[in-house]
Amino acid sequence: MARRCAISGKGPMSGNNVSHAKNRTKRRFLPNLRTVRIMLEDGTTKKIKISASELRTLKKNS
């Protein structure tokens, strides 16, 4: 399973680690994913991975 938000589609980003001597090496910025259960219209539950910022947005709008 990919590290991707099921709602917003956020995924890993790439960038650089920068040392004190300004040496640059590649790194990845991973999204802050949480596994949550959501209730579907037919009464069943399903687990999805969503980002923490999207979870805050859902809680704010509900």
Number of C-alpha atoms within 10 A of each C-alpha: 4 7 16 18 20 14 12 11 10 17 16 12 10 9 11 12 11 12 9 6 6 8 9 12 10 9 12 11 11 13 17 17 20 15 12 13 11 12 10 9 7 6 8 9 12 10 11 14 19 22 22 15 13 18 15 10 10 10 8 8 6 5
